Amino acid sequence: MDTLASIFSHKSSSPSVIIPNGGPILSYPELHNHVEDLQHTLTENFNLKPQDVISLVLPNSLEFTVSFLAITFLRNIAAPLNPNYTENEFKFNFEDSKCKLVILPTGWVQQNKPAVKAAVSFNIDILEINWDDSNKSIKTYFQNKSTHHANNEINHPYPLEVALLLHTSGTTGRPKGVPLTHKNITTTMKNIGNTYKLTPDDRTLLVMPLFHVHGLIGGMLSTLLSGGTVVIQPKFSASTFWNDFLEHKCTWYTAVPTIHQILLRYPPPNGGATKLRFIRSCSSSLAPNTLFELEKTFKAPVLEAYAMTEASHQMTSNPLPPLKHKPGSVGVGQGVQITILDKNGKQVEEGEVCVKGANITPGYLNNPSANESSFTKDGWFRTGDQGKFDEEGYLYLTGRIKELINRGGEKISPLELDSVLLSHPAISEAVSFAVPDDMYGQEVHAAVVFKQGQNVTEKDLQTFCGNKVAKFKVPKKFYFIDTMPKTATGKIQRNNISKTLFKPDKIKSKL
């Protein structure tokens, strides 16, 4: 079955979800029952049609898991969003997706959070949700305008229907909607299960956010399909990671290099995590030295993978031993085809990494120009990354063709930041760019030219940006310059500006 409902087709006796530190532990039948209960709440109280979008603004939690499954099992589309977005970012996502319902943590309406303000501005229905431990059930509170039009049908999804909608930063500055079908997602779930030989005996400690494909598909859904157990921390905590990992007998985890580096400073107690089968690294480049240190400290293979939202997460990965896993390489294709093409679509030794498979999005949402530039005529998806194969077919990424900033796995559009900075009344020119960073891989810096007679501080600009975009996008450092360097044709080259202004010996990363 190529829908997310296949999660419940196995006969696993393992717990499905564990919330550590006294939270609920649900078997697969219990999880399924809670999913069905929420489905009835949705169909009995809201006028939802198949393929309507429901936005999830929830932290990593049992509530997120139940909500996501209930939405997708009803033929609706789940659109998880970062709870830390600003009101403007929520407004963009709600409007672009034509959102019909927003699911939030209980108490957010009373607190008038940014997501609430955005939903109210578009007259979107709101459902608040929380786990009621006394009754061992999901409790809901809703404010809606459409009860008398409620659709009481319980629908069942089809493989080619969209299950998930995410937005990814684009080179045009405007985030691009990426719809992923049930078949796209289940293909990756199966591929990940096959890559790492996941079984019902495996347990993963989930630390990546569920509003990203890494945490959602790479961590949670792939584990559930295998019949294993997902231990869900509300958010990553280095001080509690190994206690939770050991207490719940976890066998693997997947994370970005930033988290791996932090965990190296918090090694497991009492001689290590003996049940640790492997460590997976993805969403940002892993330095070979970090890989060696992880393997030495945690005594388990570290397998770097390569993924994109448009590919429903995983495209390549280093395999488990006894096959080779190579430091500096993102491995080999896992259930997908990989090739290297030039700008004319001709195969070359080093060029743009392109991928083809049943996991690839059918196309961007309402964005024909992006589809035309991102897909070749014979169906290859252009990743925007430059790479090459070695003699054994292992893929090495050698550069980024597109200008996205990759900060610890968060993809940030420099053009989006440029636009935000240029909206400041004191700025005449602005260019944001990536610089190397030991902790996050890349960090965000920006150069600005003030209008004549105008001047503001770095802190003022960071506050200004923080009111318009999520915190992780705010430039860490600003350079105040008199003229913006340009080419002979008047073009600004970000890489050249970065090399000219950024002096790594004078700026220390926070470690």
C-alpha positions in Angstrom: 0.0 0.0 0.0 1.6 3.3 -1.1 -0.2 5.5 1.4 0.7 6.6 4.9 -2.0 4.2 6.2 0.6 1.4 5.5 2.2 2.4 8.8 -0.5 0.3 10.6 -0.4 -2.6 8.2 2.3 -4.5 10.1 1.8 -6.5 13.3 4.6 -5.0 15.4 4.3 -5.5 19.2 6.7 -2.6 19.8 5.5 0.7 21.3 4.9 3.2 18.5 5.6 6.4 20.3 7.2 7.2 23.7 7.2 10.7 25.2 10.1 10.6 27.8 10.1 11.9 31.3 6.7 10.5 32.4 4.8 11.1 29.1 2.5 8.6 27.4 3.7 5.4 25.8 1.4 4.2 23.0 1.2 0.8 21.3 0.4 0.8 17.6 -3.3 0.0 18.2 -3.5 2.8 20.8 -1.9 5.3 18.4 -4.3 4.2 15.7 -7.3 4.7 18.0 -6.2 8.3 18.8 -5.8 9.0 15.1 -9.3 7.8 14.4 -10.7 9.8 17.3 -9.2 13.0 15.9 -10.4 12.2 12.4 -14.0 12.1 13.8 -13.4 15.5 15.6 -12.2 17.0 12.3 -15.0 15.6 10.1 -17.8 16.4 12.6 -16.8 20.0 13.3 -15.1 21.4 10.2 -16.1 21.8 6.6 -13.1 20.0 5.1 -13.0 18.7 1.6 -10.4 16.2 0.2 -7.0 17.9 -0.4 -7.8 20.9 1.7 -4.7 22.1 3.6 -4.5 22.0 7.4 -1.5 23.8 8.9 0.2 22.2 12.0 1.9 24.7 14.3 3.0 22.3 17.0 6.2 21.4 18.7 7.6 17.8 18.5 5.0 15.9 20.5 2.4 13.1 20.5 -0.1 15.8 19.5 1.8 16.5 16.3 2.1 12.8 15.5 -1.6 12.1 15.9 -2.6 15.3 14.1 -0.3 14.6 11.1 -1.6 11.0 10.7 -5.3 12.0 11.1 -5.0 14.8 8.5 -3.2 12.7 5.9 -5.5 9.6 6.4 -8.5 11.8 5.6 -7.1 12.8 2.2 -6.3 16.2 3.5 -2.9 17.9 3.2 -0.7 18.5 6.3 1.3 21.7 6.2 3.7 21.7 9.3 5.1 25.1 10.1 7.8 26.3 12.5 6.1 27.5 15.7 8.7 30.3 15.9 7.7 32.0 12.7 6.7 35.6 12.7 3.1 36.8 12.0 4.1 37.8 8.4 5.7 34.4 7.8 2.6 32.6 9.0 0.5 34.9 6.8 2.5 34.0 3.7 2.2 30.3 4.3 -1.5 30.4 5.1 -2.3 32.5 2.0 0.0 30.5 -0.4 -1.4 27.2 0.7 -5.0 28.3 1.0 -5.1 26.9 4.5 -8.5 25.9 5.8 -7.7 25.0 9.4 -4.8 25.7 11.8 -4.0 23.2 14.7 -2.2 24.8 17.6 -1.2 24.0 21.2 -3.8 24.7 23.8 -3.6 28.2 25.2 -2.2 29.9 22.1 -5.5 31.6 21.3 -5.6 33.2 24.7 -2.0 34.3 24.4 -2.7 35.7 20.9 0.4 34.2 19.4 1.6 35.2 15.9 0.0 32.1 14.3 -3.3 33.1 15.9 -3.1 36.7 14.6 -2.3 35.4 11.1 -5.2 32.9 11.2 -7.7 35.4 12.4 -6.6 37.9 9.7 -7.7 35.3 7.1 -10.7 34.1 9.0 -9.2 30.6 9.2 -10.7 28.1 11.6 -8.5 27.2 14.7 -8.3 23.9 16.6 -6.3 23.8 19.9 -5.1 20.4 21.0 -3.3 18.8 24.0 -2.8 15.4 25.6 -5.0 15.0 28.6 -3.0 12.6 30.8 -5.9 12.1 33.3 -8.1 10.7 30.6 -5.3 9.3 28.4 -6.7 11.0 25.3 -6.2 14.0 23.0 -8.3 17.0 24.1 -9.5 19.6 21.6 -10.9 23.1 21.7 -12.0 24.7 18.6 -13.1 28.1 17.2 -14.7 27.7 13.8 -17.2 29.3 11.5 -18.3 26.2 9.6 -19.8 23.6 12.0 -23.2 23.5 10.3 -21.5 22.7 7.0 -19.4 19.9 8.5 -18.5 17.0 6.3 -19.0 13.8 8.3 -17.3 11.4 5.8 -14.2 9.5 6.7 -12.2 9.5 3.5 -9.3 7.2 2.6 -6.2 8.5 0.7 -4.9 7.5 -2.7 -1.2 7.0 -3.5 -0.9 10.0 -5.9 -2.8 12.4 -3.7 -0.8 15.1 -1.9 -0.2 14.3 1.8 2.3 17.0 2.8 3.0 20.6 1.8 6.2 22.3 2.8 7.8 25.5 1.7 11.5 25.7 0.9 13.6 28.8 0.4 14.1 29.6 -3.3 16.8 31.5 -5.3 14.1 34.0 -6.3 13.6 35.0 -2.6 10.0 33.8 -2.5 9.6 30.4 -0.7 8.4 27.6 -3.0 5.6 25.3 -2.1 6.6 21.6 -2.3 3.7 19.2 -2.4 4.6 15.6 -1.6 2.3 12.7 -2.4 1.6 9.6 -0.3 3.7 7.6 -2.8 6.5 10.1 -2.7 6.7 9.9 1.1 6.2 6.1 1.4 8.9 5.5 -1.2 11.4 7.4 1.0 10.1 5.7 4.1 10.8 2.3 2.5 14.2 3.5 1.1 15.3 4.6 4.6 14.1 1.4 6.1 16.1 -0.6 3.5 19.2 1.6 3.8 19.6 1.1 7.6 17.9 -2.3 7.9 15.3 -0.9 10.3 13.2 -3.5 12.2 10.6 -3.5 15.0 13.5 -3.9 17.4 14.9 -0.5 16.5 14.2 2.7 18.5 15.2 6.2 17.5 15.4 9.3 19.7 13.9 12.0 17.6 15.6 15.4 18.0 15.1 17.0 14.6 12.0 19.3 14.2 8.9 17.6 12.8 8.1 20.6 10.6 11.1 19.5 8.4 11.3 16.4 6.3 14.5 15.3 8.2 12.6 14.8 11.4 9.2 14.0 10.0 10.2 11.4 7.3 13.8 10.6 8.1 13.2 10.1 11.8 9.5 9.5 12.6 7.6 8.1 9.6 10.4 5.7 8.5 10.6 4.3 12.0 6.8 3.8 12.2 6.7 2.0 8.9 9.4 -0.4 10.2 7.3 -1.2 13.3 9.9 0.4 15.5 9.6 3.0 18.2 9.9 6.8 18.1 11.0 8.4 21.3 10.1 12.1 20.9 11.8 14.8 22.9 9.8 18.1 22.8 13.1 19.7 21.6 16.7 18.8 21.4 18.4 18.9 24.8 22.1 17.8 25.0 21.8 17.5 28.8 19.0 14.9 28.6 19.8 13.3 25.3 21.8 10.3 26.5 19.6 9.7 29.5 16.5 9.4 27.3 18.5 7.4 24.7 19.7 4.8 27.3 16.5 4.7 29.3 14.4 3.8 26.3 17.0 1.5 24.7 17.3 3.5 21.5 19.5 2.0 18.7 20.0 5.0 16.4 19.4 8.7 15.9 19.6 11.1 12.9 20.6 14.8 13.2 22.5 17.7 11.6 26.2 18.1 12.2 25.5 20.9 14.6 23.8 18.5 17.0 26.5 15.9 16.6 29.1 18.5 17.6 27.2 19.4 20.7 26.7 15.8 21.7 30.5 15.3 21.5 30.7 17.6 24.5 28.0 15.5 26.3 29.2 11.9 25.9 26.9 9.1 27.3 27.5 8.1 30.9 28.8 4.8 32.2 30.9 3.8 29.2 28.6 4.5 26.3 25.4 3.6 24.5 25.8 -0.1 24.0 22.7 -0.5 21.9 23.7 2.2 19.4 23.8 0.6 15.9 24.6 3.6 13.9 24.4 7.4 13.7 22.9 9.2 10.7 24.0 12.7 9.6 22.0 14.7 7.1 20.8 18.1 5.9 24.3 19.8 6.1 27.8 18.7 5.2 29.6 16.7 7.9 33.3 17.4 8.3 35.4 14.2 8.1 37.2 15.1 11.3 33.8 15.3 13.1 32.9 11.9 11.7 36.1 10.3 13.0 35.6 11.9 16.4 32.0 10.7 16.6 32.9 7.1 15.7 35.8 7.1 18.2 33.6 8.6 21.0 30.4 6.7 20.4 31.8 3.5 18.9 29.3 3.2 16.1 29.4 3.9 12.3 28.5 7.4 11.3 26.6 7.4 8.0 26.3 10.7 6.1 23.2 11.0 3.8 22.1 13.6 1.3 18.5 14.8 1.1 16.1 17.5 -0.1 12.5 18.5 0.6 11.7 18.0 -3.1 12.9 14.4 -2.9 10.8 13.6 0.2 14.1 13.8 2.1 16.7 11.0 1.4 18.4 10.6 -2.0 21.7 9.1 -1.1 23.4 7.6 1.9 26.5 5.8 3.0 25.6 2.2 3.6 25.9 0.2 6.8 29.0 -2.0 7.4 30.4 -4.2 6.1 29.9 -2.0 3.0 32.1 1.1 2.9 31.1 4.4 4.4 33.4 7.1 3.2 34.2 10.4 5.1 33.4 13.4 2.9 31.0 11.4 0.7 27.2 11.4 0.9 27.2 7.8 -0.3 25.3 6.1 -3.1 21.8 6.4 -4.4 19.2 4.7 -2.2 16.3 3.6 -4.3 16.7 6.5 -6.7 18.7 7.3 -9.8 21.6 9.8 -9.6 23.4 11.4 -12.5 25.7 14.5 -13.1 24.6 16.9 -15.8 25.8 20.2 -17.2 23.4 23.1 -17.8 22.5 21.7 -21.2 21.4 18.3 -19.8 24.5 16.5 -21.0 26.2 13.9 -18.6 29.6 15.2 -17.4 32.2 14.1 -14.8 31.6 17.1 -12.5 28.4 19.2 -12.7 24.9 19.5 -11.2 23.7 16.5 -9.2 20.3 15.4 -10.7 18.0 12.8 -9.3 15.0 10.7 -10.5 12.7 8.4 -8.6 9.2 7.8 -7.2 10.1 10.0 -4.2 10.4 13.2 -6.2 7.7 15.9 -5.9 5.4 16.1 -8.9 6.3 19.8 -9.1 6.2 23.1 -7.2 2.9 24.6 -6.1 1.7 27.2 -8.7 5.2 27.9 -9.9 5.6 27.0 -13.6 8.9 28.9 -13.9 10.5 27.0 -11.0 9.3 23.7 -12.5 10.7 24.6 -15.9 14.1 25.4 -14.4 14.3 22.6 -11.9 13.2 19.6 -14.1 14.8 18.5 -17.3 12.6 17.4 -20.3 13.3 13.8 -19.5 12.4 14.0 -15.9 15.6 14.6 -13.9 15.3 17.0 -10.9 18.1 19.5 -10.7 19.2 19.7 -7.1 21.3 22.9 -7.4 24.3 21.1 -5.9 27.5 20.5 -7.8 29.1 17.1 -7.4 31.0 14.1 -8.8 31.3 10.3 -8.4 34.4 8.5 -7.4 35.5 5.2 -9.1 33.2 3.2 -6.8 30.1 5.3 -7.5 30.1 7.3 -4.2 28.9 10.8 -4.6 30.9 13.8 -3.4 29.3 17.3 -3.2 31.8 19.9 -4.4 29.8 23.2 -4.3 26.5 24.9 -4.4 25.2 26.2 -7.7 22.3 28.0 -6.2 23.0 30.7 -3.6 21.0 29.3 -0.6 22.5 29.6 2.8 22.6 26.3 4.7 22.7 27.1 8.4 22.7 23.9 10.3 20.3 22.3 7.9 18.0 25.4 7.7 17.9 26.6 4.1 17.8 30.4 3.9 17.3 32.6 0.8 19.7 35.5 0.7 17.3 37.3 -1.6 14.6 37.1 1.1 16.9 38.7 3.6 18.0 41.3 1.1 14.4 42.3 0.6 13.8 42.6 4.3 16.9 44.8 4.8 16.0 47.0 1.8 12.7 47.7 3.5 14.5 49.5 6.3 14.3 53.3 5.7 18.0 53.9 6.4 19.4 51.3 3.9 20.0 51.9 0.2 21.8 48.7 -0.6 22.0 45.3 1.1 23.5 41.9 0.4 23.3 38.9 2.6 25.6 35.9 2.2 26.9 32.7 3.8 30.2 32.5 5.7 31.9 29.3 7.0 31.0 28.4 10.6 32.3 25.6 12.8 29.0 25.0 14.6 26.4 25.5 11.9 28.4 24.8 8.7 27.4 28.2 7.4 26.3 31.4 9.2 24.4 34.4 7.9 26.2 37.8 7.5 25.1 40.9 5.6 26.7 44.0 4.1 24.7 47.3 3.9 25.1 50.8 2.5 23.2 53.5 4.3 21.3 56.3 2.7 23.0 59.7 2.9 22.8 61.0 6.4 21.3 57.8 7.9 22.9 55.4 10.4 21.7 52.6 12.6 23.5 50.0 14.8 24.0 46.3 14.2 21.7 45.5 17.1 19.0 47.8 15.6 19.2 45.9 12.3 19.1 42.5 14.0 16.0 43.6 15.9 14.4 44.9 12.7 15.1 41.6 10.9 13.9 39.6 13.9 10.5 41.2 13.7 10.1 40.1 10.1 11.8 36.7 9.8 12.5 33.7 12.1 15.4 34.1 14.5 17.7 31.6 12.6 17.5 33.8 9.5 18.7 37.0 11.2 22.3 38.0 10.2 24.8 37.3 12.9 27.1 40.1 11.8 26.7 43.2 9.6 29.3 45.1 7.6 28.7 48.8 7.2 30.4 49.9 3.9 30.3 53.0 1.8 29.9 51.4 -1.6 28.8 47.9 -2.6 31.3 46.1 -4.8 30.0 45.3 -8.3 31.2 43.7 -11.5 31.8 45.8 -14.6 28.2 45.1 -15.7 26.9 46.3 -12.3 26.1 42.9 -10.9 26.7 42.0 -7.2 28.5 38.7 -6.6 27.8 37.4 -3.2 30.8 35.1 -3.1 33.2 37.9 -3.9 31.6 40.2 -1.2 31.9 37.3 1.3 35.6 36.7 0.5 36.3 40.5 0.6 34.6 41.2 3.9 34.7 38.0 6.0 38.0 37.6 7.9 37.7 34.2 9.8 40.8 35.0 11.9 38.9 37.9 13.5 35.5 36.3 14.0 35.3 33.3 16.2 32.4 30.9 16.0 30.5 30.1 19.2 31.5 26.6 20.2 
